[in-house]
Amino acid sequence: MLKLENVCAGYGKLDVLWDVSCEVHDGEFVAIVGPNGAGKTTTMRAISGLVRPKSGAIIFNGEHLEGESMKRIHDLGVSFITDDGNLFSGMSVKENLLMGALNIRNKNKVKQLMDKVIGLFPRLGERLNQQAGLMSGGERKMLGIARGLMSEPKLMLVDEPSLGLAPAVVMDVFRTLKGLTKEGVHILLVEQNVNTTLKIVDRAYILEKGVINGQGTSAELLNSDYVQKMYLGIE
């Protein structure tokens, strides 16, 4: 579904990623974990077209993305959910959801998608006319994910969904994401919350200082001496 091959990227003369390689296979929920400043968000931006890789290849469903525009990448089925959801705070929940379906001209199709995401996120259905800026942090995260689903993505890039949320709410968001993989949506997640992430995803990569420093199944990484010491506080 998605493959990064030796991707190097950064901002101007500032290099952030060095030879990053990772994959999302069909039906997988994959994470890139690591500390703040490791280059996780830059990886997402490179995939979505916000940052142009300096070298390497990004291949999605057999098509190279590294030279494509953000719109083209989005039209191919890649949806990027930023850490703040990139919501329109002054708009209602319904208006934000409709913004996610701007490229869909068929009104019946849009209604079907709206019904589907409300079925996945019943809380949003209860708040359709509420301004997004007045919602709780967890609700805003869910709205960001729901709006991303309105474009019928094949792949969702989800940036730091646990940021600023209480632990119980984090688990709700993660379980929702896990459920989406059963709906046929592939997910690449980036997170600092290593413990919770590895309990939910299928596989993960460890990104440190712009370099992949480990990978494996969730079970393998949870049992890794390095992960236990560096991320879980287990000596």
N, C-alpha and C positions, 0 to 999 in steps of 0.2 A: 504493500500500500504506500509506504513512505520510506525513502532511503536517503540518508545523508552520507556522502563520501568525502572525507578529508576536507571538510568545510572550514575555511578561514574567513573571519569577518570582524568588523570593527567600525569605528566612527572616525573618518578622516585618517589621521596618522596613528590613532589609538587602536591597536589590535586587541581584540577581546577573546576571539575563538581561534584555536590552533588545531587544525586537522581533526575536527570533530566528526565522528562517524557513528551513526545509530540507525535503527530501523523500527518501523511499526508494521508488524505482519497482519494479515487478514484476521479480523475479529479480536484484535488485542487492545488492551488498556495498558499503555506504557508511560512511565514517568522518567523525567530527568530530575534528579535530586542533587542538592548541594547547597553550600552556604550562600549568603547574600553576596552579590558581586562576582559570582563564579562564571557568569555568562549565560545563565539559563534563559533570561528574557531575550537576550540578543539572538539566541538560537531560534526562538519563536519568531522574532522579527525577520530573521533571514528566510525562514520557511515561508512566511506570509508576504514577503516582498517589501516590507518596511525598511529593511537593510539589505543592500546588495552584497552578496558574498564576494570576497576578494579572490578566492579560488575555491576549487572543489565543486561537487555536484549535489543538487537537491532534486531527487526524482520522485514524482508522485503519480502513481498509476501509469508508470511508463513514460511520463512526460517530464522534461527538465523544467524546473521552476526558476533557476538562478538568474535567468535573463528576462523573466516575465514581469508584467506590471501587477500591482496589487489587485486590480479589478480582474485581470485574467486568472490569477491564482484563486480568487474568491469564486469566480464563475466555474472553475474546474471542480469546486466542492470543498475548499479549505476555509474554515471559519475560525478566526482568531478571537478568543475571549480574553481581553486584557484583565489585569488584576483588579481594576475598578469597574469592570464591565463595560466601560466606555458608554455609559447611559446618558440620556438626555434628562437631567434632573427635573426640569420644569415641565416635562411631558408626562402624561399618564402612563400607566403600565400598558394599556392597550396600544397607545400611540408608539411606545417604544417597541412593542412586539411587531407592529405593522412596519416599522422602519427596517426590521430585519428581513422583510419580504418584498422590498422595493423592486427587485428584479423580476418578481413573479406577476405577470399581467392578468392571469386568470383569477377572478374574484372568488370563484368557488374553491379553487385550490388554496387560496389564502385562508379562506374560512376553515377548510379542512385542517390546515396546518395550525391555525389558532386553536381549534378544538383539541387537536392532538397535544399541543404543549400545555394547554390548561389541564388536560387530563393527567399529564406528567407532573404538573406543578399546581395542584388545586388551590394552594394559597394565593397564587397570582390571580386565579379566577375570581377570588373573593375581593380582589383589590384592583380590578381592571381600570377603574376611574380615579384611582389614587395617584398622586404625583410620585414619580420614582424617587425623588429627593427626600421624601418623607418616610420612606421604607426603612426597615432595619437592615443591618449589614448583611445578614443571611438572606433576607428577601431580595436584596439588590444583587447578590451573587446569583441567586436562582433566576432572576429576571435577565441578567446578562447571558446566562447559559441558554435560557428559553429563547431569547432574541436571536442568539446564534443558530438555534435549531430551526428558526423560521425560514432560513435560506436552504434547508434540506442538505446540510453538508455531508460529505463522505468522511471527512476528517475534521475533528475539532481540536484546536490548540488552546489549552486552558492554562492561564498564567496565574499561579499562586492563589487558588481558590480558598485557602484557609486563612489568608491574610486578614488580621483584625477580627476574626470570629472566635466565639466561645467554643471550647472543645466539642460540646454536644451538637452545636450547629455545624461544625466542621464535618462530623460524621454523617450528618444528614446530607450535606452537599456531596460528599464523597460517594455515599450510597446511591445518590441520584445519578452521578456520573457513571458509576458501575452499571446501573440499570440501563443507561443509554447504549452501552456496548451490546446489550442483548437486543436492542432495537436496530442494530446494524450500523451504529455510528462508531467509528474508530476514534480513539482519544489519545493524544499526547499531552501529558500534564507536566508542568514544572512546579517544583515545590521545595521549600525549606523544611517543612514538617515531615521528616524522614520516617519516623515511627508510624504515624497514621497512614502515610502514603503506601508504605510497603505492606500494610495489612489489607490494602484494597486492590492495588494494580497487579497485573500479571508479571511484568518484567520492569526493570529499572536500570538506568545508567547513572553513575556518579560523575558529576561535572565539578571540577575544582580548578580554579584559576585558568579557565578557558580550555581545559584539557579533560577528556574522558579518562577517569582514574579507576574505573571498575564497572562491571555490569553483571547481570544475572537475573534469575527469577527472584521473586519477592522472598521466597523461603531461603534461597542461597544467600541473599544479602542480609536478611535478618539474622542469619546464623554466622555471618562473617565476623571474625574478630575485629577487623578494621572498622566496620560499620558500628559494631557494638561499642567500641571504644570512642570513636570520633563523633558519632551522631546520637547514640543512645545512652551514653554515660555509664556503660557497663565495663568495668575493668577485668 
